[in-house]
Amino acid sequence: MTDRTAAVARETAETDVEVTVAVDGDGDSEVDTGIAFLDHMLASFAKHGLFDVTVRCDGDLEVDDHHTVEDVAITLGSAFADALDDKRGIRRFADRKVPLDEAVAGVVVDVSGRPLFEFDGAFSQERVGGLTSHMAEHFLRSFAMNADLTLHADVDGENAHHEIEALFKALARTLDDATRIDDRRSDTPSTKGEL
């Protein structure tokens, strides 16, 4: 198996982001986005997906959290796409449901090379710490578009902290399942021959 790692940087007038990803990691993370709850979600994503992830973002948080969340998701998604390269040998499809107390989130993914995002659900409170709750949906969308994933997600609950955390954990577990190497496969999992 090749070394499935990547490092991606993105610099705009609004943010300066640096990300590293090791798909076959131990769940270690070093995260500093300036948004404590987003840091918590990214650390949870790394831990439950067994990905090694570093994220550093200097964003215009004096404006709001939008640019930071979006650009971190774009950069992290791009890093996953780079790390997976031609996707040779991966399982490709996966789905998971993850509960967190009263909340439950579901994620279905196809590492398809054809980005698409669908979301069903709503968040019970407007904010969790420094994160505007609806930005969790935007994070998933931006991540999916830049990681070249078909990603369907849904969430239900009564507490936005639980709802968002369940989503990030479900994304992690699903992406871990879909990117695992299937020892029976030596090619790219597509009748087209490529993804």
Disulfide bonds with the S-S distance in Angstrom:
none
